[in-house]
Amino acid sequence: MFGSINVAIREGDEAPAQPSGVRVGLRRDQPVSLRLFRTQGTRVAVLASAVPAQLLAMRAASVGAMIRVQSPRPQAWGPVLRHGANVTVAPPGAGLPPPGTPHAPVLVVDDRPTDAGGLGDAGPWQCRLDIRALMSSADLGAIAHADVLIFGQLTAAIANALPDMMGLPVSQIGQLTALGPGSVALVSRGVIQYVTLDPTQAEGQLLAQGSR
């Protein structure tokens, strides 16, 4: 039988990021997490609204990660700024933080929603969330080297280009053209998972403030 353990948390204490990953949402009622922080760094391309990146940033902040956002729309990141003690927002092109450590990982959010450009590099114990536009299947080449791609609803042309590029079964891409606003597809080479975002009530209220 498991008992309960009470741990006193003092003001200013920080908890290291969970090694098992940061939760994204649910798949068939089972939690799905992404391992954002690794020795070699992690690159995640977000080809959707800012909401999945905002949710991941909030949850990474809550487990002790340093969050650095570069964005031309700082108001969209106000909820994340208020959520974590170690969160800053700066314009695009601002200086990047140094690599993280196992006990102080770093999440860099590069929010350029109107750009279709490539992705930045991630240092040790650092994760980059690059929010990019996806106008046509030709834009996929610039983000194909990401460790994880997070998609919202796609056009049929872009969805049909993914199997060859990412080694996906054609039978699994049909939902990409019909994803609702609360769902995303997580794609890595050879694997696709359809996930429903699951913000808590408090997270949902903050995300709603950022969309105003």
The 8 nearest C-alpha neighbors of each residue, nearest first, counted from 0:
[[1, 2, 3, 4, 5, 6, 7, 19],
 [0, 2, 3, 4, 5, 6, 7, 19],
 [1, 3, 0, 4, 5, 6, 7, 8],
 [4, 2, 5, 1, 6, 0, 7, 8],
 [3, 5, 6, 2, 1, 7, 8, 0],
 [4, 6, 7, 3, 8, 2, 9, 1],
 [7, 5, 8, 4, 9, 3, 12, 14],
 [6, 8, 9, 5, 12, 10, 4, 13],
 [9, 7, 6, 12, 10, 11, 13, 5],
 [10, 8, 12, 11, 7, 13, 6, 14],
 [9, 11, 12, 8, 13, 7, 84, 14],
 [10, 12, 9, 13, 8, 84, 14, 85],
 [13, 11, 9, 10, 8, 14, 63, 7],
 [14, 12, 63, 11, 15, 62, 8, 64],
 [13, 15, 63, 62, 16, 12, 102, 61],
 [16, 14, 102, 63, 62, 17, 103, 13],
 [17, 15, 62, 63, 64, 18, 14, 102],
 [16, 18, 19, 20, 15, 62, 21, 14],
 [19, 17, 20, 16, 34, 36, 15, 21],
 [20, 18, 17, 34, 21, 32, 33, 16],
 [19, 21, 34, 33, 32, 18, 17, 35],
 [22, 20, 32, 33, 34, 59, 23, 58],
 [21, 23, 32, 31, 24, 33, 20, 30],
 [24, 22, 32, 31, 196, 21, 55, 33],
 [23, 25, 196, 197, 195, 31, 30, 22],
 [24, 26, 30, 195, 29, 28, 194, 31],
 [25, 27, 194, 29, 28, 30, 195, 193],
 [26, 28, 29, 25, 194, 30, 195, 193],
 [29, 27, 26, 25, 30, 24, 195, 31],
 [28, 30, 26, 25, 27, 31, 24, 194],
 [31, 29, 25, 24, 26, 32, 28, 22],
 [32, 30, 24, 25, 23, 22, 26, 29],
 [33, 31, 22, 21, 23, 20, 34, 30],
 [34, 32, 20, 21, 35, 22, 23, 31],
 [33, 35, 20, 36, 21, 19, 32, 18],
 [34, 36, 33, 126, 41, 20, 37, 21],
 [35, 37, 124, 125, 34, 126, 40, 41],
 [38, 36, 124, 40, 39, 35, 41, 123],
 [37, 39, 123, 124, 40, 36, 101, 125],
 [38, 40, 123, 37, 122, 124, 41, 121],
 [41, 39, 123, 125, 121, 122, 37, 124],
 [40, 42, 126, 121, 35, 146, 127, 36],
 [43, 41, 127, 145, 146, 126, 121, 128],
 [42, 44, 147, 128, 145, 148, 146, 127],
 [45, 43, 148, 129, 128, 130, 149, 145],
 [44, 46, 130, 149, 47, 129, 148, 131],
 [47, 45, 150, 131, 149, 132, 130, 44],
 [46, 48, 151, 150, 45, 49, 149, 152],
 [47, 49, 50, 51, 46, 151, 45, 130],
 [48, 50, 52, 51, 53, 47, 130, 45],
 [49, 51, 53, 52, 48, 54, 206, 47],
 [52, 50, 54, 53, 49, 55, 48, 196],
 [53, 51, 55, 49, 50, 54, 56, 128],
 [54, 52, 50, 56, 51, 55, 49, 57],
 [53, 55, 57, 51, 56, 52, 50, 58],
 [54, 56, 52, 58, 57, 53, 59, 51],
 [57, 55, 53, 59, 54, 58, 52, 60],
 [58, 56, 60, 54, 55, 59, 79, 53],
 [57, 59, 61, 55, 60, 56, 54, 21],
 [58, 60, 56, 61, 62, 64, 57, 55],
 [61, 59, 64, 57, 83, 63, 58, 62],
 [60, 62, 58, 59, 63, 57, 83, 64],
 [63, 61, 16, 59, 60, 14, 15, 64],
 [62, 64, 14, 60, 15, 13, 16, 61],
 [65, 63, 60, 104, 59, 105, 103, 62],
 [64, 66, 105, 85, 106, 86, 104, 60],
 [67, 65, 86, 106, 105, 107, 64, 85],
 [68, 66, 107, 87, 86, 88, 108, 106],
 [69, 67, 108, 88, 107, 87, 89, 70],
 [70, 68, 91, 89, 109, 90, 88, 110],
 [69, 71, 110, 90, 72, 91, 73, 68],
 [72, 70, 90, 73, 91, 69, 111, 110],
 [71, 73, 70, 74, 75, 76, 90, 110],
 [74, 72, 76, 75, 70, 71, 88, 77],
 [73, 75, 77, 76, 72, 209, 78, 210],
 [76, 74, 209, 73, 77, 72, 210, 78],
 [77, 75, 79, 73, 74, 78, 80, 209],
 [76, 78, 80, 74, 79, 75, 81, 209],
 [79, 77, 205, 81, 80, 76, 209, 82],
 [80, 78, 82, 76, 81, 77, 57, 83],
 [81, 79, 77, 86, 78, 82, 83, 76],
 [80, 82, 78, 79, 83, 77, 84, 86],
 [81, 83, 79, 80, 78, 57, 84, 60],
 [84, 82, 60, 85, 86, 81, 80, 61],
 [83, 85, 86, 82, 60, 81, 80, 65],
 [84, 86, 65, 83, 66, 87, 60, 64],
 [87, 85, 66, 80, 83, 67, 84, 65],
 [86, 88, 67, 68, 80, 66, 89, 85],
 [89, 87, 68, 69, 67, 73, 86, 70],
 [88, 90, 69, 68, 93, 70, 91, 87],
 [89, 91, 69, 70, 71, 93, 92, 88],
 [92, 90, 69, 70, 93, 71, 89, 109],
 [91, 93, 90, 94, 69, 95, 89, 70],
 [94, 92, 91, 90, 89, 95, 69, 68],
 [95, 93, 92, 96, 89, 91, 69, 97],
 [94, 96, 93, 97, 67, 107, 92, 69],
 [95, 97, 98, 94, 67, 105, 107, 99],
 [98, 96, 99, 95, 122, 105, 125, 123],
 [99, 97, 122, 123, 125, 124, 96, 105],
 [98, 100, 104, 124, 105, 125, 103, 123],
 [99, 101, 103, 104, 102, 124, 98, 123],
 [102, 100, 103, 104, 124, 99, 15, 16],
 [101, 103, 15, 100, 104, 16, 14, 99],
 [102, 104, 100, 99, 101, 64, 15, 105],
 [105, 103, 99, 64, 124, 100, 125, 101],
 [106, 104, 125, 65, 99, 64, 66, 126],
 [105, 107, 66, 126, 125, 127, 65, 67],
 [108, 106, 127, 67, 68, 66, 126, 128],
 [107, 109, 68, 128, 127, 110, 129, 69],
 [110, 108, 129, 69, 128, 130, 111, 68],
 [109, 111, 70, 130, 69, 112, 108, 129],
 [110, 112, 114, 131, 113, 130, 109, 70],
 [111, 113, 131, 132, 114, 130, 110, 115],
 [112, 114, 132, 111, 131, 115, 133, 130],
 [115, 113, 132, 111, 116, 131, 112, 133],
 [114, 116, 132, 131, 133, 138, 113, 117],
 [117, 115, 114, 141, 118, 131, 138, 142],
 [118, 116, 141, 142, 119, 115, 140, 131],
 [117, 119, 142, 129, 120, 116, 141, 44],
 [118, 120, 121, 117, 127, 129, 42, 109],
 [119, 121, 122, 118, 42, 127, 40, 41],
 [122, 120, 40, 125, 126, 127, 41, 42],
 [121, 123, 98, 40, 125, 124, 120, 39],
 [124, 122, 40, 39, 38, 125, 98, 99],
 [125, 123, 99, 37, 36, 38, 104, 40],
 [124, 126, 105, 40, 122, 123, 99, 121],
 [125, 127, 41, 106, 40, 35, 121, 42],
 [128, 126, 107, 42, 108, 121, 106, 43],
 [127, 129, 108, 43, 44, 109, 107, 130],
 [128, 130, 109, 44, 45, 108, 127, 110],
 [131, 129, 45, 110, 111, 112, 44, 109],
 [132, 130, 112, 46, 115, 111, 114, 129],
 [133, 131, 115, 112, 113, 114, 46, 134],
 [134, 132, 135, 138, 115, 46, 131, 139],
 [133, 135, 132, 138, 136, 115, 137, 157],
 [136, 134, 137, 138, 133, 157, 156, 139],
 [135, 137, 157, 138, 139, 160, 156, 134],
 [136, 138, 135, 139, 140, 134, 141, 157],
 [139, 137, 136, 140, 135, 141, 133, 115],
 [140, 138, 141, 137, 136, 142, 143, 133],
 [139, 141, 143, 142, 138, 137, 144, 136],
 [142, 140, 117, 139, 138, 143, 116, 118],
 [141, 143, 140, 144, 139, 117, 145, 118],
 [142, 144, 140, 145, 141, 139, 164, 165],
 [145, 143, 142, 146, 141, 140, 42, 118],
 [146, 144, 42, 147, 143, 43, 142, 44],
 [145, 147, 42, 43, 187, 41, 144, 148],
 [148, 146, 43, 187, 145, 186, 44, 149],
 [147, 149, 44, 186, 185, 43, 45, 150],
 [150, 148, 45, 185, 184, 46, 44, 186],
 [151, 149, 46, 184, 47, 183, 148, 45],
 [150, 152, 47, 183, 153, 178, 46, 184],
 [151, 153, 178, 176, 175, 177, 150, 179],
 [154, 152, 176, 175, 158, 151, 157, 155],
 [153, 155, 156, 157, 176, 158, 152, 175],
 [154, 156, 158, 157, 159, 176, 153, 175],
 [157, 155, 159, 154, 158, 160, 136, 135],
 [156, 158, 136, 160, 159, 154, 155, 135],
 [159, 157, 155, 160, 161, 156, 153, 154],
 [158, 160, 156, 157, 161, 155, 162, 172],
 [161, 159, 157, 158, 162, 163, 136, 156],
 [160, 162, 164, 158, 159, 163, 165, 157],
 [163, 161, 167, 166, 165, 164, 160, 169],
 [164, 162, 166, 161, 165, 160, 167, 159],
 [163, 165, 161, 162, 166, 160, 143, 167],
 [166, 164, 188, 162, 167, 161, 163, 189],
 [167, 165, 189, 162, 163, 164, 188, 168],
 [166, 168, 162, 189, 165, 169, 190, 161],
 [169, 167, 170, 171, 162, 166, 172, 189],
 [170, 168, 171, 172, 162, 167, 173, 159],
 [169, 171, 168, 172, 173, 167, 162, 174],
 [172, 170, 169, 168, 173, 174, 167, 191],
 [171, 173, 174, 175, 169, 170, 158, 168],
 [172, 174, 175, 171, 176, 170, 177, 169],
 [175, 173, 177, 176, 172, 178, 171, 193],
 [174, 176, 173, 152, 177, 172, 153, 178],
 [175, 177, 153, 152, 174, 154, 178, 155],
 [176, 178, 174, 175, 152, 179, 173, 153],
 [179, 177, 152, 175, 182, 176, 174, 151],
 [178, 180, 182, 181, 177, 152, 151, 183],
 [181, 179, 182, 178, 151, 183, 152, 48],
 [182, 180, 179, 196, 195, 183, 178, 197],
 [181, 183, 195, 179, 194, 180, 196, 178],
 [184, 182, 151, 194, 150, 193, 149, 195],
 [183, 185, 193, 150, 192, 149, 194, 186],
 [186, 184, 149, 192, 191, 148, 193, 183],
 [187, 185, 191, 148, 147, 190, 184, 149],
 [188, 186, 147, 190, 189, 146, 148, 191],
 [187, 189, 165, 190, 166, 186, 167, 146],
 [188, 190, 166, 167, 165, 187, 191, 168],
 [191, 189, 187, 188, 186, 167, 192, 166],
 [192, 190, 186, 185, 187, 184, 193, 189],
 [193, 191, 185, 184, 194, 186, 190, 26],
 [192, 194, 184, 183, 185, 26, 191, 195],
 [193, 195, 26, 25, 183, 182, 24, 184],
 [194, 196, 182, 25, 24, 181, 197, 26],
 [195, 197, 24, 181, 182, 23, 198, 194],
 [198, 196, 24, 195, 199, 25, 23, 181],
 [199, 197, 202, 203, 196, 200, 54, 201],
 [200, 198, 202, 201, 203, 197, 204, 196],
 [199, 201, 203, 202, 204, 198, 205, 197],
 [200, 202, 204, 199, 203, 205, 198, 206],
 [203, 201, 199, 205, 198, 204, 200, 206],
 [202, 204, 200, 206, 198, 201, 205, 199],
 [205, 203, 207, 201, 202, 206, 200, 208],
 [204, 206, 208, 78, 202, 207, 203, 201],
 [207, 205, 203, 209, 208, 204, 202, 78],
 [206, 208, 204, 210, 205, 209, 203, 211],
 [209, 207, 205, 206, 210, 211, 204, 78],
 [210, 208, 75, 206, 207, 211, 78, 76],
 [211, 209, 207, 208, 75, 206, 74, 50],
 [210, 208, 209, 207, 75, 74, 206, 205]]
